[in-house]
Amino acid sequence: MAGRLVPLLPVLLLLAPGCELTRAVFDPAAIALPPEESAAVAAELGMPPGEATEEHVLATVRKVLAPLPVDSARYADGEFHVVLGALDDQVLDAVTGSGSAITTGGWIGILIAGVSTSAGIVALAMKKASLVRRSRPATRKTP
Amino acid sequence: MKPGLRTSEFYASQGTAGGLFTLVLTESDWRVKAAALIAIGLVQAAYALSRGIEKAAGEEK
């Protein structure tokens, strides 16, 4: 019986975008910058990317990608490889706009999960109760 | 602990409430906290209702 309800628990985690575990699973550790941002960084560098020092590349990438937190950046194989830092709520709000849809989806998801789990618990109890009633021996009316 | 308390409803409600309470403690967004608290209330109310339903069925028997 409990096995049927256990799958609801991971759903809670997945529905909460603010959850650290969900972020750890879905946040990319290192990414190659898309062409548009790469061009912007190259233009901002003012020199061929291969000749720029790592510190200069990092400072320029931070300037172009602000307010995203950039932990490290390097130029290799014709691409800028960037490692982003933790995306806290302030950064997410700055990137997606205040009252972001991510947070809205999160709390609505939590409510839906709470309601569905409650409905499941009550349904299970009613099913058990009906089984108990059915197992009762039939009583005969005595004249 | 009373006999018969460790039911599947007990595990489901307490497990879910535990997960939601972790959200209340770790989240900074007040909407997520409020939603988690409301969901905890709902789940606990559902558990209490389920205990009542099962108790009533047992007494009828």
N, CA and C atoms of all chains as a GROMACS GRO file, in nm:
protein
  612
    1MET      N    1   0.083  -0.122   0.000
    1MET     CA    2   0.000   0.000   0.000
    1MET      C    3   0.086   0.126   0.000
    2ALA      N    4   0.185   0.128   0.092
    2ALA     CA    5   0.270   0.247   0.102
    2ALA      C    6   0.348   0.269  -0.027
    3GLY      N    7   0.379   0.159  -0.095
    3GLY     CA    8   0.455   0.167  -0.219
    3GLY      C    9   0.387   0.249  -0.325
    4ARG      N   10   0.255   0.253  -0.321
    4ARG     CA   11   0.181   0.330  -0.422
    4ARG      C   12   0.196   0.480  -0.401
    5LEU      N   13   0.216   0.521  -0.276
    5LEU     CA   14   0.222   0.665  -0.245
    5LEU      C   15   0.364   0.719  -0.243
    6VAL      N   16   0.460   0.629  -0.227
    6VAL     CA   17   0.600   0.673  -0.220
    6VAL      C   18   0.643   0.752  -0.345
    7PRO      N   19   0.598   0.713  -0.467
    7PRO     CA   20   0.639   0.790  -0.585
    7PRO      C   21   0.601   0.937  -0.580
    8LEU      N   22   0.511   0.975  -0.493
    8LEU     CA   23   0.472   1.116  -0.483
    8LEU      C   24   0.585   1.203  -0.426
    9LEU      N   25   0.671   1.142  -0.345
    9LEU     CA   26   0.774   1.221  -0.276
    9LEU      C   27   0.876   1.283  -0.374
   10PRO      N   28   0.930   1.205  -0.471
   10PRO     CA   29   1.021   1.270  -0.567
   10PRO      C   30   0.953   1.379  -0.648
   11VAL      N   31   0.822   1.364  -0.670
   11VAL     CA   32   0.748   1.466  -0.745
   11VAL      C   33   0.758   1.600  -0.673
   12LEU      N   34   0.751   1.594  -0.540
   12LEU     CA   35   0.762   1.717  -0.460
   12LEU      C   36   0.896   1.785  -0.487
   13LEU      N   37   1.000   1.705  -0.488
   13LEU     CA   38   1.134   1.762  -0.511
   13LEU      C   39   1.144   1.826  -0.649
   14LEU      N   40   1.087   1.756  -0.750
   14LEU     CA   41   1.098   1.806  -0.886
   14LEU      C   42   1.012   1.930  -0.907
   15LEU      N   43   0.904   1.941  -0.830
   15LEU     CA   44   0.814   2.054  -0.847
   15LEU      C   45   0.864   2.179  -0.776
   16ALA      N   46   0.968   2.166  -0.698
   16ALA     CA   47   1.019   2.280  -0.623
   16ALA      C   48   1.149   2.330  -0.685
   17PRO      N   49   1.141   2.423  -0.779
   17PRO     CA   50   1.263   2.470  -0.846
   17PRO      C   51   1.359   2.538  -0.750
   18GLY      N   52   1.308   2.586  -0.636
   18GLY     CA   53   1.396   2.650  -0.540
   18GLY      C   54   1.478   2.552  -0.460
   19CYS      N   55   1.440   2.424  -0.467
   19CYS     CA   56   1.508   2.323  -0.386
   19CYS      C   57   1.654   2.307  -0.431
   20GLU      N   58   1.746   2.304  -0.335
   20GLU     CA   59   1.890   2.295  -0.367
   20GLU      C   60   1.921   2.170  -0.447
   21LEU      N   61   1.851   2.059  -0.413
   21LEU     CA   62   1.878   1.932  -0.482
   21LEU      C   63   1.842   1.944  -0.629
   22THR      N   64   1.725   2.005  -0.656
   22THR     CA   65   1.681   2.022  -0.795
   22THR      C   66   1.781   2.108  -0.871
   23ARG      N   67   1.831   2.213  -0.808
   23ARG     CA   68   1.927   2.301  -0.874
   23ARG      C   69   2.056   2.226  -0.905
   24ALA      N   70   2.098   2.144  -0.806
   24ALA     CA   71   2.223   2.070  -0.824
   24ALA      C   72   2.211   1.974  -0.943
   25VAL      N   73   2.090   1.920  -0.964
   25VAL     CA   74   2.070   1.824  -1.072
   25VAL      C   75   2.064   1.896  -1.207
   26PHE      N   76   1.993   2.009  -1.210
   26PHE     CA   77   1.966   2.071  -1.339
   26PHE      C   78   2.061   2.183  -1.379
   27ASP      N   79   2.134   2.240  -1.284
   27ASP     CA   80   2.225   2.349  -1.320
   27ASP      C   81   2.346   2.295  -1.395
   28PRO      N   82   2.380   2.354  -1.509
   28PRO     CA   83   2.499   2.307  -1.579
   28PRO      C   84   2.624   2.351  -1.505
   29ALA      N   85   2.724   2.263  -1.497
   29ALA     CA   86   2.846   2.296  -1.426
   29ALA      C   87   2.934   2.387  -1.511
   30ALA      N   88   2.952   2.352  -1.638
   30ALA     CA   89   3.033   2.433  -1.727
   30ALA      C   90   2.966   2.438  -1.864
   31ILE      N   91   2.965   2.557  -1.923
   31ILE     CA   92   2.900   2.571  -2.053
   31ILE      C   93   2.991   2.647  -2.150
   32ALA      N   94   2.971   2.618  -2.278
   32ALA     CA   95   3.039   2.696  -2.381
   32ALA      C   96   2.946   2.812  -2.417
   33LEU      N   97   3.000   2.932  -2.423
   33LEU     CA   98   2.914   3.049  -2.450
   33LEU      C   99   2.853   3.040  -2.590
   34PRO      N  100   2.725   3.078  -2.604
   34PRO     CA  101   2.663   3.082  -2.736
   34PRO      C  102   2.731   3.186  -2.826
   35PRO      N  103   2.715   3.175  -2.959
   35PRO     CA  104   2.786   3.265  -3.052
   35PRO      C  105   2.766   3.413  -3.023
   36GLU      N  106   2.642   3.453  -2.988
   36GLU     CA  107   2.615   3.596  -2.964
   36GLU      C  108   2.700   3.650  -2.849
   37GLU      N  109   2.699   3.575  -2.736
   37GLU     CA  110   2.775   3.619  -2.619
   37GLU      C  111   2.925   3.610  -2.646
   38SER      N  112   2.966   3.507  -2.722
   38SER     CA  113   3.108   3.493  -2.756
   38SER      C  114   3.155   3.615  -2.836
   39ALA      N  115   3.072   3.657  -2.930
   39ALA     CA  116   3.108   3.773  -3.012
   39ALA      C  117   3.117   3.898  -2.924
   40ALA      N  118   3.024   3.910  -2.828
   40ALA     CA  119   3.024   4.025  -2.740
   40ALA      C  120   3.151   4.027  -2.654
   41VAL      N  121   3.189   3.909  -2.602
   41VAL     CA  122   3.310   3.901  -2.519
   41VAL      C  123   3.433   3.932  -2.603
   42ALA      N  124   3.437   3.876  -2.725
   42ALA     CA  125   3.554   3.900  -2.813
   42ALA      C  126   3.567   4.048  -2.845
   43ALA      N  127   3.453   4.114  -2.870
   43ALA     CA  128   3.456   4.257  -2.901
   43ALA      C  129   3.502   4.337  -2.780
   44GLU      N  130   3.457   4.294  -2.660
   44GLU     CA  131   3.491   4.365  -2.536
   44GLU      C  132   3.639   4.347  -2.501
   45LEU      N  133   3.694   4.230  -2.537
   45LEU     CA  134   3.835   4.204  -2.506
   45LEU      C  135   3.928   4.304  -2.574
   46GLY      N  136   3.896   4.337  -2.700
   46GLY     CA  137   3.978   4.433  -2.773
   46GLY      C  138   4.106   4.373  -2.826
   47MET      N  139   4.117   4.242  -2.823
   47MET     CA  140   4.235   4.173  -2.877
   47MET      C  141   4.194   4.029  -2.911
   48PRO      N  142   4.271   3.958  -2.988
   48PRO     CA  143   4.235   3.818  -3.017
   48PRO      C  144   4.226   3.738  -2.886
   49PRO      N  145   4.119   3.660  -2.868
   49PRO     CA  146   4.098   3.590  -2.740
   49PRO      C  147   4.215   3.500  -2.702
   50GLY      N  148   4.282   3.443  -2.802
   50GLY     CA  149   4.394   3.353  -2.773
   50GLY      C  150   4.511   3.424  -2.707
   51GLU      N  151   4.521   3.553  -2.726
   51GLU     CA  152   4.635   3.629  -2.672
   51GLU      C  153   4.605   3.690  -2.535
   52ALA      N  154   4.479   3.695  -2.500
   52ALA     CA  155   4.442   3.758  -2.372
   52ALA      C  156   4.475   3.665  -2.255
   53THR      N  157   4.510   3.726  -2.140
   53THR     CA  158   4.540   3.645  -2.021
   53THR      C  159   4.409   3.592  -1.963
   54GLU      N  160   4.421   3.486  -1.880
   54GLU     CA  161   4.302   3.423  -1.821
   54GLU      C  162   4.224   3.522  -1.734
   55GLU      N  163   4.298   3.608  -1.661
   55GLU     CA  164   4.234   3.707  -1.573
   55GLU      C  165   4.154   3.806  -1.657
   56HIS      N  166   4.214   3.847  -1.769
   56HIS     CA  167   4.146   3.943  -1.857
   56HIS      C  168   4.018   3.882  -1.915
   57VAL      N  169   4.028   3.755  -1.958
   57VAL     CA  170   3.910   3.685  -2.012
   57VAL      C  171   3.801   3.676  -1.906
   58LEU      N  172   3.841   3.637  -1.784
   58LEU     CA  173   3.744   3.622  -1.675
   58LEU      C  174   3.675   3.755  -1.645
   59ALA      N  175   3.752   3.861  -1.636
   59ALA     CA  176   3.695   3.992  -1.605
   59ALA      C  177   3.599   4.037  -1.716
   60THR      N  178   3.635   4.010  -1.840
   60THR     CA  179   3.550   4.051  -1.952
   60THR      C  180   3.421   3.969  -1.957
   61VAL      N  181   3.434   3.838  -1.934
   61VAL     CA  182   3.315   3.752  -1.935
   61VAL      C  183   3.220   3.794  -1.823
   62ARG      N  184   3.277   3.825  -1.704
   62ARG     CA  185   3.194   3.870  -1.591
   62ARG      C  186   3.120   3.999  -1.628
   63LYS      N  187   3.189   4.089  -1.697
   63LYS     CA  188   3.129   4.217  -1.736
   63LYS      C  189   3.014   4.194  -1.835
   64VAL      N  190   3.035   4.104  -1.931
   64VAL     CA  191   2.934   4.081  -2.035
   64VAL      C  192   2.814   4.004  -1.979
   65LEU      N  193   2.842   3.907  -1.892
   65LEU     CA  194   2.733   3.820  -1.843
   65LEU      C  195   2.664   3.872  -1.717
   66ALA      N  196   2.709   3.987  -1.664
   66ALA     CA  197   2.648   4.040  -1.541
   66ALA      C  198   2.495   4.049  -1.560
   67PRO      N  199   2.414   4.011  -1.457
   67PRO     CA  200   2.450   3.982  -1.318
   67PRO      C  201   2.476   3.833  -1.290
   68LEU      N  202   2.491   3.749  -1.392
   68LEU     CA  203   2.517   3.607  -1.365
   68LEU      C  204   2.652   3.591  -1.293
   69PRO      N  205   2.656   3.506  -1.190
   69PRO     CA  206   2.783   3.486  -1.119
   69PRO      C  207   2.875   3.393  -1.198
   70VAL      N  208   2.991   3.440  -1.238
   70VAL     CA  209   3.085   3.359  -1.316
   70VAL      C  210   3.202   3.319  -1.226
   71ASP      N  211   3.219   3.188  -1.205
   71ASP     CA  212   3.328   3.139  -1.120
   71ASP      C  213   3.460   3.136  -1.196
   72SER      N  214   3.455   3.086  -1.320
   72SER     CA  215   3.579   3.084  -1.399
   72SER      C  216   3.544   3.089  -1.547
   73ALA      N  217   3.638   3.136  -1.626
   73ALA     CA  218   3.618   3.144  -1.771
   73ALA      C  219   3.754   3.128  -1.840
   74ARG      N  220   3.755   3.053  -1.948
   74ARG     CA  221   3.881   3.037  -2.024
   74ARG      C  222   3.847   3.022  -2.171
   75TYR      N  223   3.944   3.055  -2.254
   75TYR     CA  224   3.924   3.044  -2.399
   75TYR      C  225   4.001   2.922  -2.448
   76ALA      N  226   3.931   2.828  -2.512
   76ALA     CA  227   3.997   2.709  -2.565
   76ALA      C  228   3.917   2.654  -2.681
   77ASP      N  229   3.985   2.601  -2.779
   77ASP     CA  230   3.922   2.539  -2.896
   77ASP      C  231   3.824   2.634  -2.966
   78GLY      N  232   3.856   2.760  -2.968
   78GLY     CA  233   3.772   2.857  -3.038
   78GLY      C  234   3.644   2.894  -2.965
   79GLU      N  235   3.633   2.851  -2.836
   79GLU     CA  236   3.511   2.882  -2.759
   79GLU      C  237   3.548   2.934  -2.621
   80PHE      N  238   3.456   3.012  -2.563
   80PHE     CA  239   3.473   3.056  -2.424
   80PHE      C  240   3.401   2.954  -2.335
   81HIS      N  241   3.474   2.890  -2.243
   81HIS     CA  242   3.415   2.794  -2.150
   81HIS      C  243   3.395   2.862  -2.014
   82VAL      N  244   3.271   2.861  -1.969
   82VAL     CA  245   3.236   2.938  -1.850
   82VAL      C  246   3.176   2.846  -1.745
   83VAL      N  247   3.220   2.862  -1.620
   83VAL     CA  248   3.160   2.790  -1.507
   83VAL      C  249   3.083   2.892  -1.424
   84LEU      N  250   2.953   2.870  -1.417
   84LEU     CA  251   2.868   2.964  -1.342
   84LEU      C  252   2.864   2.927  -1.195
   85GLY      N  253   2.850   3.028  -1.109
   85GLY     CA  254   2.836   3.005  -0.966
   85GLY      C  255   2.692   2.972  -0.930
   86ALA      N  256   2.665   2.965  -0.800
   86ALA     CA  257   2.530   2.930  -0.754
   86ALA      C  258   2.432   3.040  -0.795
   87LEU      N  259   2.318   2.994  -0.850
   87LEU     CA  260   2.214   3.090  -0.889
   87LEU      C  261   2.118   3.109  -0.772
   88ASP      N  262   2.145   3.207  -0.688
   88ASP     CA  263   2.053   3.228  -0.576
   88ASP      C  264   1.930   3.306  -0.624
   89ASP      N  265   1.836   3.324  -0.532
   89ASP     CA  266   1.707   3.384  -0.570
   89ASP      C  267   1.723   3.525  -0.626
   90GLN      N  268   1.820   3.601  -0.570
   90GLN     CA  269   1.838   3.740  -0.617
   90GLN      C  270   1.884   3.742  -0.762
   91VAL      N  271   1.977   3.650  -0.796
   91VAL     CA  272   2.026   3.644  -0.934
   91VAL      C  273   1.913   3.601  -1.027
   92LEU      N  274   1.838   3.498  -0.984
   92LEU     CA  275   1.727   3.451  -1.069
   92LEU      C  276   1.626   3.562  -1.093
   93ASP      N  277   1.596   3.638  -0.986
   93ASP     CA  278   1.502   3.749  -1.001
   93ASP      C  279   1.557   3.854  -1.097
   94ALA      N  280   1.690   3.880  -1.088
   94ALA     CA  281   1.752   3.980  -1.175
   94ALA      C  282   1.748   3.936  -1.321
   95VAL      N  283   1.766   3.806  -1.344
   95VAL     CA  284   1.770   3.754  -1.482
   95VAL      C  285   1.631   3.739  -1.540
   96THR      N  286   1.540   3.683  -1.461
   96THR     CA  287   1.407   3.651  -1.515
   96THR      C  288   1.304   3.761  -1.489
   97GLY      N  289   1.341   3.862  -1.412
   97GLY     CA  290   1.245   3.966  -1.377
   97GLY      C  291   1.180   3.935  -1.244
   98SER      N  292   1.131   4.039  -1.176
   98SER     CA  293   1.075   4.017  -1.042
   98SER      C  294   0.950   3.932  -1.052
   99GLY      N  295   0.926   3.853  -0.946
   99GLY     CA  296   0.811   3.762  -0.945
   99GLY      C  297   0.823   3.660  -1.057
  100SER      N  298   0.938   3.595  -1.064
  100SER     CA  299   0.966   3.506  -1.178
  100SER      C  300   0.868   3.391  -1.186
  101ALA      N  301   0.846   3.342  -1.308
  101ALA     CA  302   0.754   3.230  -1.330
  101ALA      C  303   0.806   3.104  -1.263
  102ILE      N  304   0.939   3.096  -1.245
  102ILE     CA  305   0.997   2.976  -1.183
  102ILE      C  306   0.945   2.960  -1.041
  103THR      N  307   0.952   3.069  -0.964
  103THR     CA  308   0.906   3.063  -0.826
  103THR      C  309   0.755   3.042  -0.821
  104THR      N  310   0.682   3.109  -0.910
  104THR     CA  311   0.537   3.093  -0.913
  104THR      C  312   0.502   2.947  -0.937
  105GLY      N  313   0.566   2.886  -1.036
  105GLY     CA  314   0.542   2.745  -1.064
  105GLY      C  315   0.577   2.659  -0.945
  106GLY      N  316   0.681   2.698  -0.871
  106GLY     CA  317   0.724   2.622  -0.755
  106GLY      C  318   0.618   2.615  -0.648
  107TRP      N  319   0.567   2.729  -0.607
  107TRP     CA  320   0.472   2.724  -0.495
  107TRP      C  321   0.337   2.667  -0.537
  108ILE      N  322   0.298   2.687  -0.662
  108ILE     CA  323   0.174   2.624  -0.708
  108ILE      C  324   0.192   2.472  -0.712
  109GLY      N  325   0.308   2.429  -0.756
  109GLY     CA  326   0.338   2.285  -0.760
  109GLY      C  327   0.334   2.223  -0.621
  110ILE      N  328   0.387   2.296  -0.522
  110ILE     CA  329   0.387   2.245  -0.384
  110ILE      C  330   0.244   2.229  -0.334
  111LEU      N  331   0.159   2.328  -0.364
  111LEU     CA  332   0.018   2.320  -0.322
  111LEU      C  333  -0.051   2.202  -0.389
  112ILE      N  334  -0.028   2.187  -0.521
  112ILE     CA  335  -0.091   2.075  -0.593
  112ILE      C  336  -0.046   1.941  -0.535
  113ALA      N  337   0.084   1.931  -0.505
  113ALA     CA  338   0.136   1.807  -0.447
  113ALA      C  339   0.072   1.779  -0.312
  114GLY      N  340   0.054   1.886  -0.229
  114GLY     CA  341  -0.009   1.870  -0.098
  114GLY      C  342  -0.153   1.823  -0.110
  115VAL      N  343  -0.227   1.884  -0.202
  115VAL     CA  344  -0.368   1.848  -0.220
  115VAL      C  345  -0.380   1.704  -0.272
  116SER      N  346  -0.296   1.667  -0.369
  116SER     CA  347  -0.307   1.532  -0.426
  116SER      C  348  -0.265   1.426  -0.325
  117THR      N  349  -0.164   1.455  -0.244
  117THR     CA  350  -0.124   1.359  -0.141
  117THR      C  351  -0.235   1.342  -0.038
  118SER      N  352  -0.298   1.454   0.002
  118SER     CA  353  -0.409   1.448   0.098
  118SER      C  354  -0.523   1.365   0.042
  119ALA      N  355  -0.556   1.390  -0.086
  119ALA     CA  356  -0.666   1.315  -0.149
  119ALA      C  357  -0.632   1.166  -0.152
  120GLY      N  358  -0.506   1.134  -0.180
  120GLY     CA  359  -0.463   0.994  -0.183
  120GLY      C  360  -0.477   0.927  -0.047
  121ILE      N  361  -0.440   1.000   0.059
  121ILE     CA  362  -0.446   0.944   0.195
  121ILE      C  363  -0.591   0.916   0.233
  122VAL      N  364  -0.680   1.011   0.205
  122VAL     CA  365  -0.823   0.993   0.239
  122VAL      C  366  -0.882   0.880   0.155
  123ALA      N  367  -0.847   0.874   0.026
  123ALA     CA  368  -0.900   0.769  -0.061
  123ALA      C  369  -0.857   0.632  -0.012
  124LEU      N  370  -0.733   0.624   0.034
  124LEU     CA  371  -0.681   0.497   0.085
  124LEU      C  372  -0.756   0.454   0.210
  125ALA      N  373  -0.782   0.550   0.300
  125ALA     CA  374  -0.855   0.520   0.423
  125ALA      C  375  -0.997   0.475   0.391
  126MET      N  376  -1.061   0.541   0.293
  126MET     CA  377  -1.198   0.504   0.256
  126MET      C  378  -1.202   0.364   0.196
  127LYS      N  379  -1.101   0.332   0.117
  127LYS     CA  380  -1.092   0.199   0.057
  127LYS      C  381  -1.077   0.093   0.166
  128LYS      N  382  -0.992   0.122   0.265
  128LYS     CA  383  -0.973   0.028   0.376
  128LYS      C  384  -1.103   0.010   0.452
  129ALA      N  385  -1.171   0.123   0.478
  129ALA     CA  386  -1.297   0.117   0.553
  129ALA      C  387  -1.401   0.034   0.478
  130SER      N  388  -1.405   0.051   0.346
  130SER     CA  389  -1.504  -0.025   0.268
  130SER      C  390  -1.470  -0.174   0.271
  131LEU      N  391  -1.343  -0.207   0.272
  131LEU     CA  392  -1.302  -0.348   0.280
  131LEU      C  393  -1.341  -0.407   0.415
  132VAL      N  394  -1.326  -0.325   0.522
  132VAL     CA  395  -1.363  -0.372   0.656
  132VAL      C  396  -1.513  -0.399   0.661
  133ARG      N  397  -1.593  -0.306   0.602
  133ARG     CA  398  -1.739  -0.323   0.602
  133ARG      C  399  -1.780  -0.447   0.522
  134ARG      N  400  -1.712  -0.467   0.409
  134ARG     CA  401  -1.746  -0.580   0.322
  134ARG      C  402  -1.715  -0.714   0.390
  135SER      N  403  -1.609  -0.713   0.473
  135SER     CA  404  -1.569  -0.838   0.537
  135SER      C  405  -1.659  -0.874   0.655
  136ARG      N  406  -1.749  -0.778   0.692
  136ARG     CA  407  -1.840  -0.802   0.806
  136ARG      C  408  -1.943  -0.910   0.767
  137PRO      N  409  -1.970  -1.009   0.852
  137PRO     CA  410  -2.071  -1.109   0.818
  137PRO      C  411  -2.210  -1.047   0.807
  138ALA      N  412  -2.289  -1.094   0.709
  138ALA     CA  413  -2.422  -1.038   0.688
  138ALA      C  414  -2.512  -1.068   0.805
  139THR      N  415  -2.585  -0.966   0.852
  139THR     CA  416  -2.676  -0.987   0.967
  139THR      C  417  -2.817  -1.007   0.915
  140ARG      N  418  -2.888  -1.100   0.980
  140ARG     CA  419  -3.026  -1.126   0.938
  140ARG      C  420  -3.121  -1.059   1.036
  141LYS      N  421  -3.226  -1.007   0.978
  141LYS     CA  422  -3.327  -0.946   1.065
  141LYS      C  423  -3.410  -1.056   1.133
  142THR      N  424  -3.419  -1.047   1.265
  142THR     CA  425  -3.497  -1.149   1.336
  142THR      C  426  -3.640  -1.099   1.352
  143PRO      N  427  -3.735  -1.187   1.328
  143PRO     CA  428  -3.875  -1.144   1.338
  143PRO      C  429  -3.914  -1.111   1.481
  144MET      N  430   0.396   0.428   2.107
  144MET     CA  431   0.311   0.438   1.986
  144MET      C  432   0.199   0.334   1.991
  145LYS      N  433   0.078   0.380   1.962
  145LYS     CA  434  -0.036   0.289   1.967
  145LYS      C  435  -0.026   0.184   1.857
  146PRO      N  436  -0.079   0.063   1.882
  146PRO     CA  437  -0.077  -0.038   1.777
  146PRO      C  438  -0.162   0.006   1.659
  147GLY      N  439  -0.118  -0.024   1.540
  147GLY     CA  440  -0.194   0.011   1.420
  147GLY      C  441  -0.171   0.152   1.372
  148LEU      N  442  -0.079   0.224   1.438
  148LEU     CA  443  -0.054   0.363   1.398
  148LEU      C  444   0.040   0.371   1.278
  149ARG      N  445   0.126   0.272   1.265
  149ARG     CA  446   0.224   0.274   1.154
  149ARG      C  447   0.160   0.219   1.026
  150THR      N  448   0.066   0.291   0.976
  150THR     CA  449  -0.003   0.252   0.854
  150THR      C  450   0.061   0.322   0.735
  151SER      N  451   0.016   0.284   0.616
  151SER     CA  452   0.070   0.348   0.495
  151SER      C  453   0.032   0.496   0.494
  152GLU      N  454  -0.087   0.529   0.549
  152GLU     CA  455  -0.127   0.670   0.557
  152GLU      C  456  -0.031   0.748   0.646
  153PHE      N  457   0.011   0.682   0.758
  153PHE     CA  458   0.104   0.746   0.851
  153PHE      C  459   0.236   0.778   0.780
  154TYR      N  460   0.290   0.677   0.711
  154TYR     CA  461   0.419   0.698   0.643
  154TYR      C  462   0.407   0.803   0.533
  155ALA      N  463   0.298   0.797   0.457
  155ALA     CA  464   0.282   0.892   0.346
  155ALA      C  465   0.271   1.035   0.398
  156SER      N  466   0.188   1.053   0.504
  156SER     CA  467   0.165   1.189   0.553
  156SER      C  468   0.289   1.244   0.624
  157GLN      N  469   0.354   1.161   0.706
  157GLN     CA  470   0.469   1.211   0.781
  157GLN      C  471   0.590   1.232   0.688
  158GLY      N  472   0.605   1.144   0.589
  158GLY     CA  473   0.715   1.160   0.493
  158GLY      C  474   0.698   1.287   0.411
  159THR      N  475   0.576   1.308   0.363
  159THR     CA  476   0.550   1.429   0.284
  159THR      C  477   0.567   1.554   0.370
  160ALA      N  478   0.514   1.547   0.493
  160ALA     CA  479   0.528   1.664   0.582
  160ALA      C  480   0.675   1.694   0.611
  161GLY      N  481   0.755   1.588   0.625
  161GLY     CA  482   0.898   1.607   0.650
  161GLY      C  483   0.966   1.678   0.534
  162GLY      N  484   0.934   1.635   0.412
  162GLY     CA  485   0.991   1.698   0.293
  162GLY      C  486   0.949   1.844   0.283
  163LEU      N  487   0.822   1.868   0.310
  163LEU     CA  488   0.771   2.005   0.302
  163LEU      C  489   0.834   2.094   0.411
  164PHE      N  490   0.855   2.035   0.530
  164PHE     CA  491   0.915   2.114   0.638
  164PHE      C  492   1.060   2.151   0.604
  165THR      N  493   1.129   2.060   0.533
  165THR     CA  494   1.265   2.092   0.487
  165THR      C  495   1.262   2.214   0.395
  166LEU      N  496   1.159   2.218   0.309
  166LEU     CA  497   1.144   2.333   0.220
  166LEU      C  498   1.124   2.461   0.300
  167VAL      N  499   1.040   2.452   0.406
  167VAL     CA  500   1.014   2.571   0.489
  167VAL      C  501   1.145   2.622   0.549
  168LEU      N  502   1.231   2.529   0.591
  168LEU     CA  503   1.356   2.569   0.657
  168LEU      C  504   1.460   2.621   0.558
  169THR      N  505   1.463   2.565   0.436
  169THR     CA  506   1.573   2.598   0.345
  169THR      C  507   1.538   2.708   0.245
  170GLU      N  508   1.410   2.727   0.216
  170GLU     CA  509   1.373   2.824   0.113
  170GLU      C  510   1.371   2.966   0.166
  171SER      N  511   1.407   3.060   0.080
  171SER     CA  512   1.405   3.200   0.123
  171SER      C  513   1.277   3.270   0.074
  172ASP      N  514   1.216   3.215  -0.031
  172ASP     CA  515   1.098   3.279  -0.089
  172ASP      C  516   0.976   3.256   0.001
  173TRP      N  517   0.908   3.364   0.038
  173TRP     CA  518   0.798   3.351   0.134
  173TRP      C  519   0.679   3.276   0.073
  174ARG      N  520   0.663   3.284  -0.061
  174ARG     CA  521   0.552   3.214  -0.124
  174ARG      C  522   0.570   3.063  -0.116
  175VAL      N  523   0.694   3.019  -0.136
  175VAL     CA  524   0.723   2.875  -0.126
  175VAL      C  525   0.703   2.828   0.018
  176LYS      N  526   0.749   2.910   0.114
  176LYS     CA  527   0.732   2.876   0.256
  176LYS      C  528   0.584   2.864   0.291
  177ALA      N  529   0.505   2.964   0.248
  177ALA     CA  530   0.361   2.965   0.279
  177ALA      C  531   0.293   2.844   0.215
  178ALA      N  532   0.328   2.815   0.089
  178ALA     CA  533   0.266   2.701   0.020
  178ALA      C  534   0.301   2.571   0.091
  179ALA      N  535   0.426   2.558   0.136
  179ALA     CA  536   0.469   2.436   0.206
  179ALA      C  537   0.394   2.422   0.338
  180LEU      N  538   0.376   2.533   0.411
  180LEU     CA  539   0.304   2.527   0.540
  180LEU      C  540   0.158   2.488   0.518
  181ILE      N  541   0.094   2.546   0.414
  181ILE     CA  542  -0.045   2.512   0.383
  181ILE      C  543  -0.054   2.363   0.346
  182ALA      N  544   0.040   2.316   0.265
  182ALA     CA  545   0.040   2.175   0.223
  182ALA      C  546   0.058   2.083   0.343
  183ILE      N  547   0.144   2.124   0.440
  183ILE     CA  548   0.162   2.043   0.562
  183ILE      C  549   0.030   2.034   0.637
  184GLY      N  550  -0.040   2.148   0.649
  184GLY     CA  551  -0.171   2.149   0.716
  184GLY      C  552  -0.270   2.057   0.648
  185LEU      N  553  -0.274   2.062   0.515
  185LEU     CA  554  -0.366   1.977   0.438
  185LEU      C  555  -0.336   1.829   0.460
  186VAL      N  556  -0.209   1.795   0.454
  186VAL     CA  557  -0.170   1.654   0.467
  186VAL      C  558  -0.201   1.603   0.608
  187GLN      N  559  -0.173   1.687   0.708
  187GLN     CA  560  -0.202   1.644   0.846
  187GLN      C  561  -0.352   1.631   0.869
  188ALA      N  562  -0.430   1.722   0.811
  188ALA     CA  563  -0.576   1.714   0.823
  188ALA      C  564  -0.628   1.586   0.755
  189ALA      N  565  -0.569   1.555   0.639
  189ALA     CA  566  -0.609   1.434   0.566
  189ALA      C  567  -0.576   1.310   0.649
  190TYR      N  568  -0.461   1.312   0.717
  190TYR     CA  569  -0.422   1.197   0.800
  190TYR      C  570  -0.520   1.182   0.917
  191ALA      N  571  -0.554   1.294   0.981
  191ALA     CA  572  -0.650   1.288   1.092
  191ALA      C  573  -0.784   1.234   1.043
  192LEU      N  574  -0.827   1.279   0.926
  192LEU     CA  575  -0.954   1.233   0.868
  192LEU      C  576  -0.946   1.083   0.839
  193SER      N  577  -0.833   1.039   0.787
  193SER     CA  578  -0.820   0.897   0.754
  193SER      C  579  -0.825   0.811   0.880
  194ARG      N  580  -0.766   0.862   0.991
  194ARG     CA  581  -0.772   0.790   1.119
  194ARG      C  582  -0.917   0.779   1.165
  195GLY      N  583  -0.990   0.890   1.148
  195GLY     CA  584  -1.130   0.891   1.189
  195GLY      C  585  -1.214   0.792   1.108
  196ILE      N  586  -1.190   0.790   0.976
  196ILE     CA  587  -1.265   0.699   0.888
  196ILE      C  588  -1.238   0.553   0.928
  197GLU      N  589  -1.111   0.522   0.952
  197GLU     CA  590  -1.075   0.383   0.986
  197GLU      C  591  -1.128   0.345   1.124
  198LYS      N  592  -1.127   0.440   1.216
  198LYS     CA  593  -1.177   0.414   1.351
  198LYS      C  594  -1.328   0.388   1.347
  199ALA      N  595  -1.398   0.470   1.269
  199ALA     CA  596  -1.542   0.455   1.258
  199ALA      C  597  -1.577   0.320   1.196
  200ALA      N  598  -1.502   0.280   1.094
  200ALA     CA  599  -1.527   0.152   1.029
  200ALA      C  600  -1.501   0.038   1.126
  201GLY      N  601  -1.397   0.051   1.209
  201GLY     CA  602  -1.364  -0.052   1.307
  201GLY      C  603  -1.471  -0.064   1.413
  202GLU      N  604  -1.527   0.051   1.457
  202GLU     CA  605  -1.630   0.048   1.561
  202GLU      C  606  -1.760  -0.010   1.510
  203GLU      N  607  -1.792   0.019   1.381
  203GLU     CA  608  -1.914  -0.038   1.321
  203GLU      C  609  -1.910  -0.189   1.324
  204LYS      N  610  -1.783  -0.240   1.299
  204LYS     CA  611  -1.765  -0.384   1.294
  204LYS      C  612  -1.793  -0.441   1.433
   0.00000   0.00000   0.00000
